[in-house]
């Protein structure tokens, strides 16, 4: 299956649907991580990872030789989200996961990710601007002060639909290109979702050190995966 650097859906032909390669996953229907089913207003239903992809799961891809990038830091034993990954790294991971499971896991779209963060408590008491286009500037002054150290999964609690760590200190890549490009191969930057939305260049792994296309840089870059289950 060719690697699609656009990360639009990174699906393949249904050749993997009937037979799953021997290994971690037994059936196409069995998710390799805990999930939550979410009904969108469009009528579409998606299944989303309850938590972000973990460092341990990422290292399974590395051990299989499908992921070349090894994140800079190794967290303590336990479940920690993987960070220090860019859009192209994630494309390799999704391709590996498809070949292992036969299921069409993908990054959420910008709109899907915004639905996740819509469930975060809102505090407009210190809002500086009424124009929605200036939300990033408001966030510059009112955002929570999170330490950069990566916390164990579920450290930042859950929102009402059961997703953990929405709005924590790991921002999550989406599949939506900031330029509106639909071809996917030449996208310069993607939207990432967290306490606020940011635009991150495709090759960037550490937004905190600079390179955020707009707004306040994310503390860490990671991701969670979704798949469409109806609609």
GROMACS elastic network, one bead per residue, 0.5 to 0.9 nm:
[ bonds ]
;  ai    aj funct       b0    kb
    1    11     6  0.87668   500
    1    12     6  0.64297   500
    1    13     6  0.83964   500
    1    95     6  0.77673   500
    1    99     6  0.84202   500
    2    10     6  0.89048   500
    2    12     6  0.83833   500
    2    95     6  0.84188   500
    3     6     6  0.89270   500
    3     7     6  0.88333   500
    3    10     6  0.74391   500
    3    91     6  0.70556   500
    3    92     6  0.70311   500
    3    95     6  0.67321   500
    4     7     6  0.60190   500
    4     8     6  0.77968   500
    4     9     6  0.84989   500
    4    10     6  0.60386   500
    4    11     6  0.89009   500
    4    88     6  0.89618   500
    4    91     6  0.69312   500
    4    92     6  0.87594   500
    4    95     6  0.85433   500
    4   184     6  0.77544   500
    4   185     6  0.73094   500
    5     8     6  0.82365   500
    5    10     6  0.84415   500
    5    87     6  0.79100   500
    5    88     6  0.60393   500
    5    91     6  0.61418   500
    5    92     6  0.85612   500
    5   184     6  0.66471   500
    5   185     6  0.56091   500
    5   186     6  0.83566   500
    5   187     6  0.88020   500
    6     9     6  0.82567   500
    6    10     6  0.81248   500
    6    87     6  0.83877   500
    6    88     6  0.82184   500
    6    91     6  0.79260   500
    6   175     6  0.76246   500
    6   177     6  0.83632   500
    6   182     6  0.83370   500
    6   183     6  0.71116   500
    6   186     6  0.74459   500
    6   187     6  0.68707   500
    7    10     6  0.56936   500
    7    87     6  0.74685   500
    7    88     6  0.79111   500
    7    90     6  0.80093   500
    7    91     6  0.57830   500
    7    94     6  0.85114   500
    7   106     6  0.74815   500
    7   107     6  0.72583   500
    7   174     6  0.86789   500
    7   175     6  0.57365   500
    7   176     6  0.85816   500
    7   184     6  0.69804   500
    7   185     6  0.87264   500
    8    11     6  0.86328   500
    8   106     6  0.75458   500
    8   107     6  0.76511   500
    8   109     6  0.84037   500
    8   175     6  0.54516   500
    8   176     6  0.74728   500
    8   182     6  0.81425   500
    8   183     6  0.86416   500
    8   184     6  0.66906   500
    9    94     6  0.89827   500
    9   104     6  0.75000   500
    9   105     6  0.75207   500
    9   106     6  0.52220   500
    9   107     6  0.71339   500
    9   108     6  0.88810   500
    9   175     6  0.77073   500
   10    91     6  0.73893   500
   10    94     6  0.68993   500
   10    95     6  0.66325   500
   10    98     6  0.83539   500
   10   104     6  0.73740   500
   10   105     6  0.78374   500
   10   106     6  0.65615   500
   11    14     6  0.88278   500
   11    94     6  0.87938   500
   11    95     6  0.79123   500
   11    98     6  0.74066   500
   11   103     6  0.82499   500
   11   104     6  0.54419   500
   11   105     6  0.77125   500
   11   106     6  0.79754   500
   12    15     6  0.78076   500
   12    16     6  0.81244   500
   12    95     6  0.87941   500
   12    98     6  0.79278   500
   12    99     6  0.89330   500
   12   102     6  0.87770   500
   12   104     6  0.77890   500
   13    16     6  0.73612   500
   13    17     6  0.84964   500
   14    17     6  0.51269   500
   14    18     6  0.78023   500
   14   102     6  0.78923   500
   15    18     6  0.68812   500
   15    19     6  0.78014   500
   15   102     6  0.81348   500
   16    19     6  0.56704   500
   16    20     6  0.62465   500
   16    21     6  0.82810   500
   16    28     6  0.84847   500
   16    98     6  0.80130   500
   16    99     6  0.69365   500
   16   100     6  0.86342   500
   16   101     6  0.77660   500
   16   103     6  0.79091   500
   17    20     6  0.71034   500
   17    27     6  0.88806   500
   17    28     6  0.64688   500
   17   101     6  0.83445   500
   17   102     6  0.51373   500
   17   103     6  0.70866   500
   18    27     6  0.87105   500
   18    28     6  0.78123   500
   18   102     6  0.79534   500
   19    27     6  0.80624   500
   19    28     6  0.82299   500
   19   102     6  0.77228   500
   20    23     6  0.84956   500
   20    25     6  0.74268   500
   20    26     6  0.67179   500
   20    27     6  0.63759   500
   20    28     6  0.68817   500
   20    99     6  0.79303   500
   20   100     6  0.66235   500
   20   101     6  0.59289   500
   20   102     6  0.61304   500
   21    24     6  0.86249   500
   21    25     6  0.78383   500
   21    26     6  0.81705   500
   21    99     6  0.73963   500
   21   100     6  0.57675   500
   21   101     6  0.72403   500
   21   102     6  0.83369   500
   22    25     6  0.73093   500
   22    26     6  0.74097   500
   22   100     6  0.78981   500
   23    26     6  0.74716   500
   23   100     6  0.73445   500
   24    32     6  0.79807   500
   24   100     6  0.74754   500
   24   101     6  0.82381   500
   25    28     6  0.77303   500
   25    30     6  0.70835   500
   25    31     6  0.79782   500
   25    32     6  0.66787   500
   25   100     6  0.67896   500
   25   101     6  0.57859   500
   26    29     6  0.85866   500
   26    30     6  0.69593   500
   26   101     6  0.76427   500
   27    30     6  0.53448   500
   27    31     6  0.84036   500
   27   101     6  0.69007   500
   27   102     6  0.80724   500
   28    31     6  0.75848   500
   28   101     6  0.55392   500
   28   102     6  0.54291   500
   28   103     6  0.55818   500
   29   101     6  0.85115   500
   29   102     6  0.88010   500
   29   103     6  0.74569   500
   30    33     6  0.86531   500
   30   101     6  0.81894   500
   30   103     6  0.89321   500
   31    34     6  0.69691   500
   31    35     6  0.73398   500
   31    49     6  0.88295   500
   31   101     6  0.81937   500
   31   103     6  0.84202   500
   32    35     6  0.88757   500
   32   101     6  0.80487   500
   33    49     6  0.65616   500
   33    50     6  0.78735   500
   33    51     6  0.83710   500
   33    53     6  0.83451   500
   34    48     6  0.84856   500
   34    49     6  0.59516   500
   34    50     6  0.56708   500
   34    51     6  0.75507   500
   35    47     6  0.62213   500
   35    48     6  0.52942   500
   35    51     6  0.78847   500
   35   162     6  0.88895   500
   35   163     6  0.83118   500
   35   226     6  0.86474   500
   36    46     6  0.83461   500
   36    47     6  0.56019   500
   36    48     6  0.53095   500
   36    49     6  0.63262   500
   36    50     6  0.56834   500
   36   161     6  0.74861   500
   36   162     6  0.65438   500
   36   163     6  0.68806   500
   37    45     6  0.69649   500
   37    46     6  0.58476   500
   37    48     6  0.63867   500
   37    49     6  0.89672   500
   37   161     6  0.83388   500
   37   229     6  0.86222   500
   38    44     6  0.85383   500
   38    45     6  0.56236   500
   38    46     6  0.53606   500
   38    47     6  0.61782   500
   38    48     6  0.73469   500
   38   161     6  0.73107   500
   39    42     6  0.82611   500
   39    43     6  0.66014   500
   39    44     6  0.61392   500
   39    46     6  0.65976   500
   39    47     6  0.89057   500
   40    43     6  0.55267   500
   40    44     6  0.54258   500
   40    45     6  0.59509   500
   40    46     6  0.77100   500
   40   112     6  0.79863   500
   40   115     6  0.81220   500
   41    44     6  0.72378   500
   42    45     6  0.85973   500
   42   231     6  0.82545   500
   43   230     6  0.82527   500
   43   231     6  0.62108   500
   44   228     6  0.74362   500
   44   229     6  0.77440   500
   44   230     6  0.55799   500
   45   227     6  0.87625   500
   45   228     6  0.61306   500
   45   229     6  0.55858   500
   45   230     6  0.50892   500
   45   231     6  0.63137   500
   46   226     6  0.65013   500
   46   227     6  0.55313   500
   46   229     6  0.52656   500
   46   230     6  0.70005   500
   46   231     6  0.87796   500
   47   225     6  0.85345   500
   47   226     6  0.54161   500
   47   227     6  0.53351   500
   47   228     6  0.63419   500
   47   229     6  0.65146   500
   48    51     6  0.83825   500
   48   108     6  0.84730   500
   48   163     6  0.80208   500
   48   224     6  0.74378   500
   48   225     6  0.59775   500
   48   227     6  0.66321   500
   48   228     6  0.88524   500
   49    52     6  0.65802   500
   49    53     6  0.77351   500
   49   163     6  0.75073   500
   49   164     6  0.88925   500
   49   224     6  0.59144   500
   49   225     6  0.56997   500
   49   226     6  0.62424   500
   50   154     6  0.89579   500
   50   158     6  0.88837   500
   50   162     6  0.67530   500
   50   164     6  0.57546   500
   50   165     6  0.87086   500
   50   224     6  0.81416   500
   51    54     6  0.81029   500
   51    81     6  0.79312   500
   51   153     6  0.66382   500
   51   154     6  0.70057   500
   51   163     6  0.64728   500
   51   164     6  0.53234   500
   51   165     6  0.67929   500
   51   166     6  0.86406   500
   51   223     6  0.89109   500
   51   224     6  0.65812   500
   51   225     6  0.89286   500
   52    80     6  0.84894   500
   52    81     6  0.55963   500
   52    82     6  0.76500   500
   52   153     6  0.74750   500
   52   164     6  0.80651   500
   52   165     6  0.78579   500
   52   170     6  0.86272   500
   52   172     6  0.80242   500
   52   222     6  0.70651   500
   52   223     6  0.54764   500
   52   225     6  0.75217   500
   53    56     6  0.84991   500
   53    57     6  0.67265   500
   53    58     6  0.72471   500
   53    80     6  0.83220   500
   53    81     6  0.56263   500
   53    82     6  0.61985   500
   53   222     6  0.75097   500
   53   223     6  0.61027   500
   53   224     6  0.53915   500
   53   225     6  0.74287   500
   54    57     6  0.52518   500
   54    58     6  0.63124   500
   54    59     6  0.87356   500
   54    79     6  0.62395   500
   54    80     6  0.53192   500
   54    83     6  0.85856   500
   54   153     6  0.79171   500
   54   222     6  0.89276   500
   54   223     6  0.89816   500
   54   224     6  0.89926   500
   55    58     6  0.50238   500
   55    59     6  0.62387   500
   55    60     6  0.88606   500
   55    71     6  0.83850   500
   55    74     6  0.78190   500
   55    75     6  0.76524   500
   55    79     6  0.74162   500
   55    80     6  0.58924   500
   55    81     6  0.54262   500
   55    83     6  0.75279   500
   56    59     6  0.51350   500
   56    60     6  0.66048   500
   56    77     6  0.88977   500
   56    78     6  0.82848   500
   56    79     6  0.72478   500
   56    80     6  0.76734   500
   56    81     6  0.83875   500
   56    82     6  0.77658   500
   57    60     6  0.52035   500
   57    61     6  0.69875   500
   57    82     6  0.83566   500
   58    61     6  0.53216   500
   58    62     6  0.65848   500
   58    63     6  0.88361   500
   58    67     6  0.79316   500
   58    70     6  0.85168   500
   58    82     6  0.69005   500
   58    93     6  0.74063   500
   59    63     6  0.59851   500
   59    64     6  0.84654   500
   59    67     6  0.81215   500
   59    70     6  0.75685   500
   60    64     6  0.62327   500
   60    65     6  0.87278   500
   60    66     6  0.89806   500
   60    67     6  0.86975   500
   61    64     6  0.51157   500
   61    65     6  0.64359   500
   61    66     6  0.55019   500
   61    67     6  0.53126   500
   61    68     6  0.85032   500
   61    92     6  0.87163   500
   61    93     6  0.65392   500
   61    96     6  0.68073   500
   61    97     6  0.80579   500
   62    65     6  0.51112   500
   62    66     6  0.59006   500
   62    68     6  0.60891   500
   62    69     6  0.73585   500
   62    70     6  0.71614   500
   62    93     6  0.88527   500
   63    66     6  0.76748   500
   63    67     6  0.79290   500
   64    67     6  0.75685   500
   64    96     6  0.87016   500
   65    68     6  0.67184   500
   66    92     6  0.66027   500
   66    93     6  0.71192   500
   66    95     6  0.83434   500
   66    96     6  0.60679   500
   67    70     6  0.78223   500
   67    89     6  0.70654   500
   67    90     6  0.86010   500
   67    92     6  0.58504   500
   67    93     6  0.61329   500
   67    96     6  0.78980   500
   68    89     6  0.78982   500
   68    92     6  0.83989   500
   69    85     6  0.78564   500
   69    89     6  0.66758   500
   70    73     6  0.85131   500
   70    84     6  0.86696   500
   70    85     6  0.86075   500
   71    74     6  0.72461   500
   71    82     6  0.75989   500
   71    83     6  0.68117   500
   71    84     6  0.55006   500
   71    85     6  0.68647   500
   72    83     6  0.86810   500
   72    84     6  0.68883   500
   73    83     6  0.85703   500
   73    84     6  0.83623   500
   74    77     6  0.89580   500
   75    78     6  0.80315   500
   75    79     6  0.86954   500
   75    80     6  0.67538   500
   75    81     6  0.89322   500
   75    82     6  0.87786   500
   75   150     6  0.79481   500
   75   151     6  0.89706   500
   75   152     6  0.88836   500
   76    79     6  0.85399   500
   76    80     6  0.81013   500
   77    80     6  0.83034   500
   78   152     6  0.73139   500
   78   153     6  0.87590   500
   79   152     6  0.57181   500
   79   153     6  0.57043   500
   80   150     6  0.72608   500
   80   151     6  0.64976   500
   80   153     6  0.51000   500
   80   154     6  0.89061   500
   81   150     6  0.74470   500
   81   151     6  0.78381   500
   81   152     6  0.70630   500
   81   153     6  0.61049   500
   81   170     6  0.79467   500
   81   222     6  0.69325   500
   81   223     6  0.81790   500
   82    85     6  0.75665   500
   82   150     6  0.87457   500
   82   221     6  0.82345   500
   82   222     6  0.58464   500
   82   223     6  0.78326   500
   83    86     6  0.88153   500
   83   150     6  0.81385   500
   83   170     6  0.74459   500
   83   205     6  0.78982   500
   83   206     6  0.84812   500
   83   220     6  0.61102   500
   83   221     6  0.51955   500
   83   223     6  0.80531   500
   84   204     6  0.84621   500
   84   206     6  0.57683   500
   84   207     6  0.88819   500
   84   220     6  0.69328   500
   84   221     6  0.58313   500
   84   222     6  0.69067   500
   85    88     6  0.81792   500
   85    89     6  0.59232   500
   85    90     6  0.68890   500
   85   203     6  0.87417   500
   85   204     6  0.77014   500
   85   206     6  0.78059   500
   85   221     6  0.63947   500
   85   222     6  0.63055   500
   85   223     6  0.85902   500
   86    89     6  0.52936   500
   86    90     6  0.63948   500
   86    91     6  0.88487   500
   86   173     6  0.82249   500
   86   201     6  0.84991   500
   86   202     6  0.63313   500
   86   203     6  0.55110   500
   86   204     6  0.54559   500
   86   206     6  0.82826   500
   86   221     6  0.75359   500
   86   222     6  0.80897   500
   87    90     6  0.51857   500
   87    91     6  0.63558   500
   87   173     6  0.72114   500
   87   174     6  0.87903   500
   87   175     6  0.86605   500
   87   189     6  0.88007   500
   87   190     6  0.80033   500
   87   201     6  0.84685   500
   87   202     6  0.53106   500
   87   203     6  0.64489   500
   87   204     6  0.78339   500
   87   205     6  0.83081   500
   88    92     6  0.66386   500
   88    93     6  0.88607   500
   88   202     6  0.69801   500
   88   203     6  0.68306   500
   89    92     6  0.53932   500
   89    93     6  0.65720   500
   89    94     6  0.89498   500
   89   203     6  0.86407   500
   90    94     6  0.61425   500
   90    95     6  0.85364   500
   90   107     6  0.87971   500
   90   173     6  0.89163   500
   90   223     6  0.81996   500
   91    94     6  0.52373   500
   91    95     6  0.62271   500
   91    96     6  0.86695   500
   91   106     6  0.89391   500
   92    95     6  0.51915   500
   92    96     6  0.62419   500
   92    97     6  0.86606   500
   93    96     6  0.51006   500
   93    97     6  0.61150   500
   93    98     6  0.86143   500
   94    98     6  0.61033   500
   94    99     6  0.86194   500
   94   104     6  0.85369   500
   94   105     6  0.67390   500
   94   106     6  0.66801   500
   94   107     6  0.86032   500
   94   225     6  0.87138   500
   95    98     6  0.51874   500
   95    99     6  0.63609   500
   95   100     6  0.87146   500
   95   105     6  0.89513   500
   96    99     6  0.52034   500
   96   100     6  0.62029   500
   96   101     6  0.86431   500
   97   100     6  0.50280   500
   97   101     6  0.59380   500
   97   102     6  0.76783   500
   97   103     6  0.78333   500
   97   104     6  0.85613   500
   97   105     6  0.75715   500
   98   101     6  0.52767   500
   98   103     6  0.54930   500
   98   104     6  0.61084   500
   98   105     6  0.68771   500
   99   102     6  0.56294   500
   99   103     6  0.81434   500
  100   103     6  0.84037   500
  101   104     6  0.84985   500
  102   105     6  0.89884   500
  103   227     6  0.80297   500
  104   226     6  0.85120   500
  104   227     6  0.60647   500
  104   228     6  0.79823   500
  105   225     6  0.60651   500
  105   226     6  0.55493   500
  105   228     6  0.81720   500
  106   109     6  0.89305   500
  106   175     6  0.79964   500
  106   224     6  0.86213   500
  106   225     6  0.53910   500
  106   226     6  0.54614   500
  106   227     6  0.60254   500
  106   228     6  0.88964   500
  107   172     6  0.89338   500
  107   173     6  0.70640   500
  107   174     6  0.54081   500
  107   175     6  0.54331   500
  107   176     6  0.89483   500
  107   223     6  0.75304   500
  107   224     6  0.67660   500
  107   226     6  0.60178   500
  107   227     6  0.81820   500
  108   111     6  0.78978   500
  108   112     6  0.57245   500
  108   113     6  0.59842   500
  108   173     6  0.80033   500
  108   174     6  0.52609   500
  108   175     6  0.60226   500
  108   176     6  0.82568   500
  108   224     6  0.78520   500
  108   225     6  0.65171   500
  108   226     6  0.58871   500
  108   227     6  0.80960   500
  109   112     6  0.51582   500
  109   113     6  0.61953   500
  109   114     6  0.85540   500
  109   174     6  0.53255   500
  109   175     6  0.50830   500
  109   176     6  0.55275   500
  109   191     6  0.88664   500
  110   113     6  0.51798   500
  110   114     6  0.61300   500
  110   115     6  0.87367   500
  110   173     6  0.88707   500
  110   174     6  0.56854   500
  110   175     6  0.68264   500
  110   176     6  0.55136   500
  110   177     6  0.87523   500
  110   191     6  0.66226   500
  110   192     6  0.77192   500
  110   193     6  0.76748   500
  111   114     6  0.50859   500
  111   115     6  0.64131   500
  111   116     6  0.89450   500
  111   176     6  0.86352   500
  112   115     6  0.51694   500
  112   116     6  0.66946   500
  112   174     6  0.87657   500
  113   116     6  0.50914   500
  113   117     6  0.66161   500
  113   118     6  0.86923   500
  113   172     6  0.84664   500
  113   174     6  0.71583   500
  113   192     6  0.84889   500
  113   193     6  0.63418   500
  113   194     6  0.86956   500
  114   117     6  0.51893   500
  114   118     6  0.59946   500
  114   119     6  0.89870   500
  114   193     6  0.71769   500
  114   194     6  0.89472   500
  114   197     6  0.85000   500
  115   118     6  0.50333   500
  115   119     6  0.71192   500
  116   119     6  0.59875   500
  116   120     6  0.78948   500
  116   159     6  0.81466   500
  116   161     6  0.83845   500
  116   163     6  0.78220   500
  116   166     6  0.70505   500
  117   120     6  0.53657   500
  117   121     6  0.89351   500
  117   159     6  0.84951   500
  117   166     6  0.63065   500
  117   167     6  0.68524   500
  117   193     6  0.78408   500
  117   194     6  0.72010   500
  117   195     6  0.74414   500
  117   196     6  0.84995   500
  118   121     6  0.81460   500
  118   122     6  0.86126   500
  119   122     6  0.85224   500
  119   159     6  0.60785   500
  119   160     6  0.67633   500
  119   161     6  0.81346   500
  119   166     6  0.87800   500
  120   159     6  0.65221   500
  120   160     6  0.86385   500
  120   166     6  0.75583   500
  120   167     6  0.73457   500
  120   195     6  0.85296   500
  121   159     6  0.88320   500
  123   126     6  0.73497   500
  123   127     6  0.79703   500
  124   128     6  0.86523   500
  125   128     6  0.89097   500
  126   138     6  0.81625   500
  126   141     6  0.87793   500
  126   142     6  0.68817   500
  127   130     6  0.74720   500
  127   135     6  0.84546   500
  127   138     6  0.59677   500
  127   139     6  0.83392   500
  127   142     6  0.77489   500
  128   134     6  0.87180   500
  128   135     6  0.86003   500
  128   137     6  0.81024   500
  128   138     6  0.55495   500
  128   141     6  0.87084   500
  129   132     6  0.76607   500
  129   133     6  0.88979   500
  129   134     6  0.62852   500
  129   135     6  0.71259   500
  129   137     6  0.80963   500
  129   138     6  0.65663   500
  130   133     6  0.86258   500
  130   134     6  0.75935   500
  130   135     6  0.81469   500
  131   134     6  0.55777   500
  131   135     6  0.72468   500
  132   135     6  0.52951   500
  132   136     6  0.86146   500
  133   136     6  0.74924   500
  133   137     6  0.87804   500
  134   137     6  0.53450   500
  134   138     6  0.65896   500
  134   139     6  0.88337   500
  135   138     6  0.50773   500
  135   139     6  0.62053   500
  135   140     6  0.86784   500
  135   196     6  0.82076   500
  136   139     6  0.50269   500
  136   140     6  0.62977   500
  136   196     6  0.68000   500
  136   197     6  0.74085   500
  136   198     6  0.81798   500
  136   214     6  0.80824   500
  136   215     6  0.53522   500
  136   216     6  0.71621   500
  137   141     6  0.71222   500
  137   142     6  0.89496   500
  137   215     6  0.67590   500
  137   216     6  0.80993   500
  138   141     6  0.57073   500
  138   142     6  0.62310   500
  138   143     6  0.80269   500
  139   144     6  0.86219   500
  139   195     6  0.84705   500
  139   196     6  0.69835   500
  139   215     6  0.83549   500
  139   216     6  0.77402   500
  140   143     6  0.60762   500
  140   215     6  0.73167   500
  140   216     6  0.60085   500
  141   144     6  0.89817   500
  142   145     6  0.88713   500
  143   146     6  0.88536   500
  143   195     6  0.75125   500
  143   196     6  0.83045   500
  144   195     6  0.82473   500
  146   149     6  0.85505   500
  146   168     6  0.78594   500
  146   169     6  0.61753   500
  146   219     6  0.79109   500
  147   150     6  0.81495   500
  147   169     6  0.75001   500
  147   219     6  0.80316   500
  148   151     6  0.88628   500
  148   169     6  0.68186   500
  148   170     6  0.87758   500
  148   208     6  0.87993   500
  148   219     6  0.57371   500
  148   220     6  0.70259   500
  149   169     6  0.83083   500
  149   219     6  0.88692   500
  149   220     6  0.87415   500
  150   153     6  0.88840   500
  150   169     6  0.72664   500
  150   170     6  0.76133   500
  150   220     6  0.78645   500
  151   154     6  0.82522   500
  151   155     6  0.61607   500
  151   156     6  0.84201   500
  151   169     6  0.82426   500
  152   155     6  0.57148   500
  152   156     6  0.89522   500
  153   156     6  0.79168   500
  153   164     6  0.76911   500
  153   165     6  0.72359   500
  154   157     6  0.53917   500
  154   158     6  0.71600   500
  154   163     6  0.88786   500
  154   164     6  0.52809   500
  154   165     6  0.55662   500
  155   158     6  0.88842   500
  155   164     6  0.80790   500
  155   165     6  0.67267   500
  155   168     6  0.81738   500
  156   164     6  0.68971   500
  156   166     6  0.74566   500
  156   167     6  0.77546   500
  156   168     6  0.56090   500
  156   169     6  0.84243   500
  157   163     6  0.83909   500
  157   164     6  0.55391   500
  157   165     6  0.56679   500
  157   166     6  0.79899   500
  157   168     6  0.85747   500
  158   161     6  0.78372   500
  158   162     6  0.56234   500
  158   163     6  0.53019   500
  158   165     6  0.60533   500
  158   166     6  0.70689   500
  159   162     6  0.55639   500
  159   163     6  0.56946   500
  159   164     6  0.65808   500
  159   165     6  0.81107   500
  159   166     6  0.71850   500
  160   163     6  0.75034   500
  163   166     6  0.68261   500
  164   168     6  0.88292   500
  165   168     6  0.50683   500
  165   169     6  0.81380   500
  165   170     6  0.80018   500
  166   169     6  0.87861   500
  166   170     6  0.84173   500
  166   171     6  0.84231   500
  166   172     6  0.88922   500
  166   193     6  0.86517   500
  166   194     6  0.64708   500
  166   195     6  0.74751   500
  167   170     6  0.75823   500
  167   171     6  0.74510   500
  167   193     6  0.80555   500
  167   196     6  0.76536   500
  168   171     6  0.73816   500
  168   194     6  0.68276   500
  168   195     6  0.67595   500
  169   194     6  0.76464   500
  169   195     6  0.79968   500
  169   218     6  0.75615   500
  169   219     6  0.57034   500
  169   220     6  0.62438   500
  169   221     6  0.86417   500
  170   193     6  0.89457   500
  170   194     6  0.69441   500
  170   218     6  0.73111   500
  170   219     6  0.63496   500
  170   221     6  0.55205   500
  170   222     6  0.58791   500
  170   223     6  0.80679   500
  171   192     6  0.61845   500
  171   193     6  0.54481   500
  171   195     6  0.76268   500
  171   196     6  0.86285   500
  171   197     6  0.85004   500
  171   198     6  0.86872   500
  171   218     6  0.59830   500
  171   219     6  0.71507   500
  171   220     6  0.59284   500
  171   221     6  0.50271   500
  171   222     6  0.59311   500
  171   223     6  0.72263   500
  172   191     6  0.87006   500
  172   192     6  0.52198   500
  172   193     6  0.50936   500
  172   194     6  0.63318   500
  172   220     6  0.86260   500
  172   221     6  0.60557   500
  172   222     6  0.50372   500
  172   224     6  0.66316   500
  173   176     6  0.87436   500
  173   190     6  0.71664   500
  173   191     6  0.65369   500
  173   193     6  0.64638   500
  173   200     6  0.85177   500
  173   221     6  0.71859   500
  173   222     6  0.65354   500
  173   223     6  0.53515   500
  173   224     6  0.78470   500
  174   177     6  0.82518   500
  174   190     6  0.66221   500
  174   191     6  0.57604   500
  174   192     6  0.54399   500
  174   193     6  0.70753   500
  174   223     6  0.78649   500
  174   224     6  0.88813   500
  175   190     6  0.67651   500
  175   191     6  0.74860   500
  175   192     6  0.86482   500
  176   179     6  0.86934   500
  176   180     6  0.74086   500
  176   181     6  0.84111   500
  176   182     6  0.86644   500
  176   189     6  0.87615   500
  176   190     6  0.56938   500
  176   191     6  0.59999   500
  176   192     6  0.86320   500
  177   180     6  0.54049   500
  177   181     6  0.59753   500
  177   182     6  0.77159   500
  177   184     6  0.75922   500
  177   187     6  0.59582   500
  177   188     6  0.75713   500
  177   189     6  0.59881   500
  177   191     6  0.64567   500
  177   199     6  0.88465   500
  178   181     6  0.75767   500
  178   187     6  0.77301   500
  178   188     6  0.77377   500
  178   189     6  0.58364   500
  178   190     6  0.52856   500
  178   191     6  0.60986   500
  178   199     6  0.68492   500
  178   200     6  0.87491   500
  179   182     6  0.88934   500
  179   187     6  0.70367   500
  179   188     6  0.75830   500
  179   189     6  0.75886   500
  179   190     6  0.83078   500
  180   187     6  0.85045   500
  181   184     6  0.61630   500
  181   185     6  0.86612   500
  181   186     6  0.78454   500
  181   187     6  0.64255   500
  182   185     6  0.85966   500
  182   187     6  0.86164   500
  183   186     6  0.74290   500
  183   187     6  0.81757   500
  184   187     6  0.56700   500
  187   190     6  0.73983   500
  187   201     6  0.85615   500
  187   202     6  0.71404   500
  188   200     6  0.84570   500
  188   201     6  0.56859   500
  188   202     6  0.57223   500
  188   203     6  0.84491   500
  189   199     6  0.62456   500
  189   200     6  0.51280   500
  189   203     6  0.81867   500
  189   204     6  0.89681   500
  189   213     6  0.78034   500
  190   198     6  0.83640   500
  190   199     6  0.56157   500
  190   200     6  0.54473   500
  190   201     6  0.63892   500
  190   202     6  0.63681   500
  191   197     6  0.68124   500
  191   198     6  0.57248   500
  191   200     6  0.62639   500
  191   201     6  0.88835   500
  192   196     6  0.86124   500
  192   197     6  0.58488   500
  192   198     6  0.53606   500
  192   199     6  0.61439   500
  192   200     6  0.67461   500
  192   218     6  0.85472   500
  192   221     6  0.82628   500
  192   223     6  0.88780   500
  193   196     6  0.63301   500
  193   198     6  0.66328   500
  193   199     6  0.89453   500
  193   218     6  0.89395   500
  194   197     6  0.59728   500
  194   198     6  0.80634   500
  194   218     6  0.76808   500
  195   218     6  0.86582   500
  196   215     6  0.85808   500
  196   216     6  0.83306   500
  196   218     6  0.84785   500
  197   214     6  0.88790   500
  197   215     6  0.79252   500
  197   216     6  0.88376   500
  197   218     6  0.87241   500
  198   212     6  0.69813   500
  198   213     6  0.72075   500
  198   214     6  0.59847   500
  198   215     6  0.60594   500
  198   216     6  0.72147   500
  198   217     6  0.70516   500
  198   218     6  0.72496   500
  199   212     6  0.60466   500
  199   214     6  0.56661   500
  199   215     6  0.78239   500
  199   217     6  0.87639   500
  200   203     6  0.83793   500
  200   204     6  0.68264   500
  200   207     6  0.72433   500
  200   211     6  0.70620   500
  200   212     6  0.52154   500
  200   213     6  0.56856   500
  200   214     6  0.80110   500
  200   217     6  0.85648   500
  200   218     6  0.89768   500
  201   204     6  0.54969   500
  201   205     6  0.88738   500
  201   207     6  0.88670   500
  201   211     6  0.70698   500
  201   212     6  0.71091   500
  201   213     6  0.69233   500
  202   205     6  0.85472   500
  204   207     6  0.65526   500
  204   211     6  0.73344   500
  204   212     6  0.87337   500
  204   221     6  0.89500   500
  205   220     6  0.83716   500
  205   221     6  0.66118   500
  205   222     6  0.88996   500
  206   209     6  0.59331   500
  206   210     6  0.74806   500
  206   211     6  0.82994   500
  206   218     6  0.84333   500
  206   219     6  0.81224   500
  206   220     6  0.66118   500
  206   221     6  0.66990   500
  207   210     6  0.52890   500
  207   211     6  0.58631   500
  207   212     6  0.58648   500
  207   217     6  0.55652   500
  207   218     6  0.57895   500
  207   219     6  0.68847   500
  207   220     6  0.68459   500
  207   221     6  0.71292   500
  208   211     6  0.79756   500
  208   212     6  0.80272   500
  208   216     6  0.88018   500
  208   217     6  0.53874   500
  208   218     6  0.58695   500
  208   219     6  0.53198   500
  208   220     6  0.68576   500
  208   221     6  0.89429   500
  209   212     6  0.88293   500
  209   217     6  0.81085   500
  210   213     6  0.89861   500
  210   217     6  0.69319   500
  211   214     6  0.87734   500
  211   217     6  0.77402   500
  212   215     6  0.69918   500
  212   216     6  0.72330   500
  212   217     6  0.53297   500
  212   218     6  0.78728   500
  213   217     6  0.84592   500
  214   217     6  0.78810   500
  215   218     6  0.89954   500
  217   220     6  0.87430   500
  218   221     6  0.68873   500
  228   231     6  0.75522   500
